Amino acid sequence: MSNHRKARTAAAAIAALAALALLSACSPSLPGSAAPGDPTPSGRPTAAPSGPIGAADGALTEGVPVTTDTPAITNLSPALRQALQGAARAAKAERDIDVLVTSGWRTARYQQSLFDDAVRRYGSTAEAERVVAGTTSEHVAGDAVDIGPTDAADWMTRFGEDYGLCRVYANEMWHFEAKSGAQCAPMVSDASRRSR
């Protein structure tokens, strides 16, 4: 091989290694981490790509039935989704109440935008935390759901525990999570009082 050809081959190899190093630097480096929009080991996406917040982030424009095939519902934890669907069937059978999901799983990006909106609306982080948690919200993990209309939330407050659902916040009659023990824990006054 000529010296000129060896030099070109070496230069190409160095360029390829540099490109590989650049690509690996741009990819997630921690074990188990995922790039935004990629599924996590649980199968739930971490965050939708940039752009307007939409259905891929878990946003709902209106309440939807608990069996709707949309990320806000399909990305809920299996235990929560099963409890929710069982309770909704009972509410319909016993009182002809239609249970709708007004919010379920959310990306961290969507949750952050809700929090930022609350800070603007209420004037401070402390006040915003009373009504919406930052990215520590159980919605981001798929462990919380908001129910509507009011008659459905009232039914869930009274009977949801029988189906494995717990109302968590005294100031949010619509917010429910799957029961984690033999009974629901006492409600806390608002999201800022919750230990995480």
PEDAPE-V527324 format. One record per helix or strand of 3 or more residues. SS is the DSSP state (@ for helix, = for strand). FROM is the first residue (numbers start at 1). TO is the last residue. If there is no record, write none. Layout:
# PEDAPE-V527324
SS_FROM_TO + SS_FROM_TO
This chain:
# PEDAPE-V527324
@_3_26 + @_55_57 + @_71_74 + @_78_95 + =_100_103 + @_108_122 + @_125_131 + @_138_141 + =_145_148 + @_150_163 + =_165_167 + =_175_178 + @_191_193
